Amino acid sequence: MMEREVKFASGALAHVQADGTFEGHASLFGVVDLGRDLVLPGAFKACLARRGAQGIKLLWQHDPKVPLGIWEDIAEDSRGLRVRGRLDLKVAKAREVHALMKSGAVDGLSIGFCTELSRRDAGTGIRRLEKLDLWEVSIVTFPMLPGARVSSVKAVQAAHSKPPPPAQLLARSIRAAAARLRNSTSSQSAPPQSANRYERTTS
């Protein structure tokens, strides 16, 4: 019997537009998270080869009743698990989440997985995750791994629209930086067990 686990990652949006496409890192290699876990390079390799991006669900807050769209690409890179997804903006909840991502209110990603192979360091207590069976990647509010994040939300401007003036772009950058700072502060103070992680047993 394997335990289904989730692991969160947070950050901020680099820029936001409107077609519902976004990308970022859902997990970082070699970084100890708030749950004292460290994911090793290659941990997702077998699962991705078997399942592909199409076999991984894109959910809201790990709720299987609230799919938001599809993952178009999921792959390991030198940094971690890189994901590119597309929200289905015909769905009301996806439109709500997209608005929250655009405003910087939500920018966390979280993986839902079963651990197939791991080892715990007796001296440090750190669990090294060597092989994971990835089930879903969710957009979430509260993070466990502060360094991983949604890095961009892409959009298409209307053909007749004009690019925003430099002053407006600067204001957006300042607001985004302030949002990142607030999110980082809140994530460091959040209780890791009650707010940032849950586990459930599956047969």
C-alpha positions as CSV (number, residue, x, y, z in Angstrom):
1,M,0.0,0.0,0.0
2,M,1.4,3.4,-1.0
3,E,0.7,6.8,0.5
4,R,-0.4,9.5,-1.9
5,E,1.5,12.7,-1.0
6,V,1.6,16.3,-2.1
7,K,4.4,18.8,-2.2
8,F,4.0,22.5,-2.8
9,A,6.2,25.0,-4.6
10,S,5.6,28.8,-4.7
11,G,6.8,31.9,-6.4
12,A,5.6,34.8,-8.5
13,L,4.5,35.5,-12.0
14,A,7.0,37.1,-14.3
15,H,4.3,38.6,-16.6
16,V,0.7,37.9,-17.4
17,Q,-1.4,38.0,-20.5
18,A,-4.6,36.3,-21.6
19,D,-4.6,33.0,-23.5
20,G,-4.5,30.8,-20.3
21,T,-1.0,29.3,-21.1
22,F,1.5,29.4,-18.3
23,E,4.7,27.6,-17.2
24,G,7.1,27.2,-14.3
25,H,8.8,24.7,-12.1
26,A,6.6,22.4,-10.0
27,S,9.6,20.9,-8.2
28,L,13.2,21.7,-7.7
29,F,16.1,19.3,-7.5
30,G,18.5,19.3,-4.6
31,V,16.5,21.7,-2.5
32,V,15.3,20.7,1.0
33,D,11.6,21.8,1.4
34,L,9.7,22.6,4.5
35,G,8.8,18.9,5.0
36,R,12.5,17.9,5.1
37,D,12.3,16.2,1.7
38,L,14.7,16.6,-1.2
39,V,13.9,15.5,-4.8
40,L,16.8,14.0,-6.8
41,P,17.3,14.4,-10.6
42,G,15.7,11.6,-12.5
43,A,13.0,11.1,-9.9
44,F,10.2,11.7,-12.5
45,K,11.9,10.1,-15.5
46,A,10.3,6.7,-15.5
47,C,6.8,8.1,-14.7
48,L,7.0,10.7,-17.5
49,A,8.2,8.1,-20.0
50,R,5.2,5.9,-19.0
51,R,2.5,8.5,-18.6
52,G,3.5,11.6,-20.5
53,A,2.1,15.1,-19.9
54,Q,-1.3,14.0,-21.1
55,G,-1.5,11.4,-18.3
56,I,-0.9,14.0,-15.5
57,K,-3.9,16.1,-14.3
58,L,-4.0,19.8,-13.9
59,L,-6.1,20.5,-10.8
60,W,-7.0,23.3,-8.4
61,Q,-5.7,22.8,-4.8
62,H,-5.4,19.0,-5.5
63,D,-9.2,18.6,-5.8
64,P,-10.0,15.9,-8.4
65,K,-13.4,17.5,-8.9
66,V,-11.9,20.8,-10.1
67,P,-9.7,20.2,-13.2
68,L,-8.6,23.5,-14.8
69,G,-7.1,22.5,-18.1
70,I,-4.3,20.4,-19.5
71,W,-0.6,20.0,-19.2
72,E,1.0,20.5,-22.6
73,D,4.5,19.6,-21.6
74,I,6.2,18.2,-18.4
75,A,9.9,17.4,-18.4
76,E,12.9,17.4,-16.2
77,D,15.5,20.0,-16.8
78,S,18.7,21.0,-15.0
79,R,16.7,22.8,-12.3
80,G,13.8,20.5,-11.7
81,L,10.4,19.6,-13.0
82,R,9.4,22.1,-15.7
83,V,5.8,22.3,-16.6
84,R,3.8,24.1,-19.3
85,G,0.0,24.1,-19.0
86,R,-3.1,25.7,-20.5
87,L,-6.1,26.7,-18.5
88,D,-9.4,26.0,-20.2
89,L,-10.9,29.5,-20.1
90,K,-14.3,28.2,-21.2
91,V,-14.6,26.8,-17.6
92,A,-15.6,29.4,-15.0
93,K,-13.2,28.2,-12.3
94,A,-10.3,28.3,-14.7
95,R,-11.2,31.9,-15.5
96,E,-11.2,32.7,-11.8
97,V,-7.8,31.1,-11.2
98,H,-6.4,32.8,-14.3
99,A,-7.5,36.2,-12.9
100,L,-5.8,35.3,-9.5
101,M,-2.6,34.3,-11.3
102,K,-2.6,37.5,-13.3
103,S,-3.0,39.6,-10.2
104,G,-0.2,37.7,-8.4
105,A,-2.6,36.5,-5.7
106,V,-1.9,32.8,-6.6
107,D,1.4,31.6,-8.0
108,G,2.1,28.3,-6.3
109,L,2.5,24.9,-7.9
110,S,2.2,21.5,-6.1
111,I,2.8,17.9,-7.1
112,G,0.6,15.0,-6.1
113,F,2.6,11.7,-6.2
114,C,3.3,8.3,-4.6
115,T,6.9,7.6,-3.4
116,E,8.3,4.5,-5.1
117,L,11.9,4.8,-3.9
118,S,13.4,7.0,-1.2
119,R,16.0,7.0,1.6
120,R,16.3,9.0,4.8
121,D,19.6,10.4,6.0
122,A,20.0,9.2,9.6
123,G,22.1,12.2,10.6
124,T,20.0,15.1,9.1
125,G,16.6,13.4,8.9
126,I,16.3,14.5,5.3
127,R,14.3,12.2,3.0
128,R,15.8,11.9,-0.5
129,L,13.2,11.1,-3.0
130,E,14.7,9.0,-5.8
131,K,11.7,7.7,-7.8
132,L,8.2,9.2,-7.8
133,D,5.0,8.3,-9.5
134,L,3.5,11.6,-10.4
135,W,-0.3,11.8,-10.6
136,E,-1.1,15.5,-10.8
137,V,0.2,19.0,-10.6
138,S,-2.0,21.6,-9.0
139,I,-2.2,25.4,-8.9
140,V,-2.2,26.2,-5.2
141,T,-2.2,29.0,-2.7
142,F,0.2,27.8,0.0
143,P,3.7,26.6,-0.8
144,M,6.1,24.1,0.7
145,L,9.0,24.7,-1.6
146,P,9.5,28.5,-1.8
147,G,11.9,28.5,-4.7
148,A,9.8,26.7,-7.4
149,R,7.1,28.7,-9.1
150,V,4.9,29.6,-11.9
151,S,7.3,31.8,-14.0
152,S,5.0,33.2,-16.6
153,V,1.4,33.3,-17.7
154,K,1.3,34.0,-21.5
155,A,-1.5,35.7,-23.3
156,V,-2.5,37.1,-26.6
157,Q,-3.3,40.8,-26.9
158,A,-6.1,41.8,-29.2
159,A,-4.9,42.9,-32.6
160,H,-6.1,46.4,-32.2
161,S,-4.7,46.9,-28.7
162,K,-1.6,49.0,-28.0
163,P,1.3,47.9,-25.8
164,P,1.1,49.5,-22.3
165,P,3.3,52.6,-21.8
166,P,6.7,52.2,-19.9
167,A,5.3,53.8,-16.8
168,Q,2.5,51.2,-16.6
169,L,5.0,48.4,-17.2
170,L,7.1,49.7,-14.3
171,A,4.1,49.9,-12.0
172,R,3.2,46.3,-12.9
173,S,6.8,45.2,-12.1
174,I,6.7,47.0,-8.7
175,R,3.3,45.4,-7.8
176,A,4.6,41.9,-8.8
177,A,7.7,42.3,-6.7
178,A,5.6,43.4,-3.7
179,A,3.4,40.3,-4.2
180,R,6.4,38.0,-4.3
181,L,7.7,39.5,-1.1
182,R,4.3,39.0,0.6
183,N,4.0,35.4,-0.6
184,S,7.5,34.6,0.5
185,T,7.0,36.0,4.0
186,S,3.7,34.2,4.4
187,S,5.1,30.9,3.1
188,Q,7.9,31.0,5.6
189,S,5.6,31.5,8.5
190,A,2.9,29.0,7.5
191,P,2.8,25.8,9.6
192,P,4.1,23.1,7.3
193,Q,1.9,20.3,8.5
194,S,-1.4,22.0,8.8
195,A,-1.3,24.5,5.9
196,N,1.3,23.1,3.5
197,R,1.0,19.4,3.2
198,Y,-1.4,16.5,3.6
199,E,-1.1,12.8,3.0
200,R,-3.8,10.2,2.4
201,T,-3.6,6.5,2.1
202,T,-4.8,4.9,-1.1
203,S,-5.2,1.2,-1.9
